[in-house]
Amino acid sequence: MMITARSQKTLETTIDPSPLQAPQSSLRPSPPSPPLHLRPLREVEPLPDPSLARMRYQSPLRYPGAKSGLVKHIQQFIEANQPAPELFAEPFAGGASATLRLLGDGTIKRALIADADPLVAAFWKVAATDPDWLIKRLWDEPVTLQRWDYWRAYVPADPEDRELAVKCLFLNRTTFSGILHGRAGPIGGRAQKSDYDIGCRFNKDGLAQRIRYVGDLYDTGRLVDVWCKDWRDTITDVRKRYPLLGQDQVVVYVDPPYVAKSGRLYQYGFGTLDHLAVAAYLISRMPYRWILSYDDHPDIRQYYQTQQMRPTRPEARRWRIHKRLVTLRYSASDRTGRGPTDELLVTTLRHVPDHEAFRPAD
Ligand SMILES: C[S@@+](CC[C@H](N)C(=O)[O-])C[C@H]1O[C@@H](n2cnc3c(N)ncnc32)[C@H](O)[C@@H]1O
């Protein structure tokens, strides 16, 4: 990504990431590793336009499995465990709906987001560090079938190419279910004869406001950084980058792809071994307090049967593990006519909110 005057103002140092890379999962190729921007934590400043924090929809990205209905439950968990964390980390960021909402309403002070998909990470990096450029590109972009074909075929010569952010936003807002990779076609089909055409989810005014909000969160020190990494490397690197943060001062929000859909929605797929690897890591190695959300699937119940962490590393603790079910009434599944769904929340936070919405799932 080209560093502009605006991003230079807030980025402190650029360092070579290679010595900090943890071993990659053998299950997928490593995403390209652009230089990491080391941004120290600082006191957060007031938002220049607080009304943006009250927008009904805050993420510029539509996300398969987006959990906007879940955010209020995560908020209640954090409020039941004061003081609030110094850093909230979302290593499977996707549409980052939890991070954006909780940063805006002050539930959390600061957050870091990361995603292994280079397109998704490029979008968040540019939205955070160069929102003016991205908003201008948004206004200049015709929303047509020809451009859809162009973006589908677009391969950047340089992994730092800012146009990747436009590709991500364009395909996410114009493709069925927001799917970025694979075979999903444009909204409205090739014939464009349905009531919903390719531009029906591309409201430029609304998207510009949401991008502005991301830039404001970054400029005010709330959104600390955006990384393109496998989830494990994100957690490892949080420890390396922020060694002064204690184990209770960071909460990692883990929202992996759904078990039911994960093979086909995401770039590299996310299979049984990946779900097992997440469970093994959270139970035996995770150095920070964590909250995990999943579709309520029997395999996941089985992986998280234990009531307590079983550390295999000195940095992990024997923290108690709580499991709760919550019903999402306004989830993405409602719009597909499947009605309310249960979501499983698993956490090592000390206290569970005393509220009937949280049903024990132990
Ligand atoms: C369920 S979505 C997250 C949804 C998000 N919480 C939201 O509300 O929009 C999962 C995300 O994980 C990313 N992902 C898949 N495999 C990953 C991996 N190994 N490491 C990090 N991110 C990964 C996908 O690219 C996708 O953006």
The ligand as a Tripos MOL2 file, in Angstrom:
@<TRIPOS>MOLECULE
LIG
   27    29     1     0     0
SMALL
NO_CHARGES

@<TRIPOS>ATOM
      1 C1        -17.1220  -15.9000    9.9950 C.3       1 LIG1
      2 S1        -16.0730  -14.7620    9.1290 S.3       1 LIG1
      3 C2        -15.9490  -13.5570   10.3650 C.3       1 LIG1
      4 C3        -17.1770  -12.7480   10.4210 C.3       1 LIG1
      5 C4        -17.0120  -11.4900   11.2140 C.3       1 LIG1
      6 N1        -16.8560  -11.7690   12.6320 N.3       1 LIG1
      7 C5        -18.1780  -10.5730   10.9700 C.2       1 LIG1
      8 O1        -18.9430  -10.2710   11.8860 O.co2     1 LIG1
      9 O2        -18.3160  -10.1630    9.8220 O.co2     1 LIG1
     10 C6        -14.5630  -15.5570    9.0670 C.3       1 LIG1
     11 C7        -13.3800  -14.7750    8.4700 C.3       1 LIG1
     12 O3        -12.2310  -15.5550    8.7710 O.3       1 LIG1
     13 C8        -11.3150  -15.4370    7.7060 C.3       1 LIG1
     14 N2        -10.4190  -16.5910    7.7830 N.ar      1 LIG1
     15 C9        -10.5680  -17.8350    7.2410 C.ar      1 LIG1
     16 N3         -9.5260  -18.6050    7.5630 N.ar      1 LIG1
     17 C10        -8.6920  -17.8550    8.3410 C.ar      1 LIG1
     18 C11        -7.4660  -18.1010    9.0080 C.ar      1 LIG1
     19 N4         -6.8590  -19.2760    8.9150 N.pl3     1 LIG1
     20 N5         -6.9150  -17.1000    9.7380 N.ar      1 LIG1
     21 C12        -7.5090  -15.8870    9.8160 C.ar      1 LIG1
     22 N6         -8.6740  -15.5840    9.1950 N.ar      1 LIG1
     23 C13        -9.2630  -16.5490    8.4670 C.ar      1 LIG1
     24 C14       -12.1490  -15.3910    6.4530 C.3       1 LIG1
     25 O4        -11.4270  -14.7690    5.4080 O.3       1 LIG1
     26 C15       -13.3540  -14.5970    6.9510 C.3       1 LIG1
     27 O5        -13.1750  -13.2360    6.6450 O.3       1 LIG1
@<TRIPOS>BOND
     1     1     2 1
     2     2     3 1
     3     2    10 1
     4     3     4 1
     5     4     5 1
     6     5     6 1
     7     5     7 1
     8     7     8 2
     9     7     9 1
    10    10    11 1
    11    11    12 1
    12    11    26 1
    13    12    13 1
    14    13    14 1
    15    13    24 1
    16    14    15 ar
    17    14    23 ar
    18    15    16 ar
    19    16    17 ar
    20    17    18 ar
    21    17    23 ar
    22    18    19 1
    23    18    20 ar
    24    20    21 ar
    25    21    22 ar
    26    22    23 ar
    27    24    25 1
    28    24    26 1
    29    26    27 1
@<TRIPOS>SUBSTRUCTURE
     1 LIG1         1 GROUP 0 **** ****
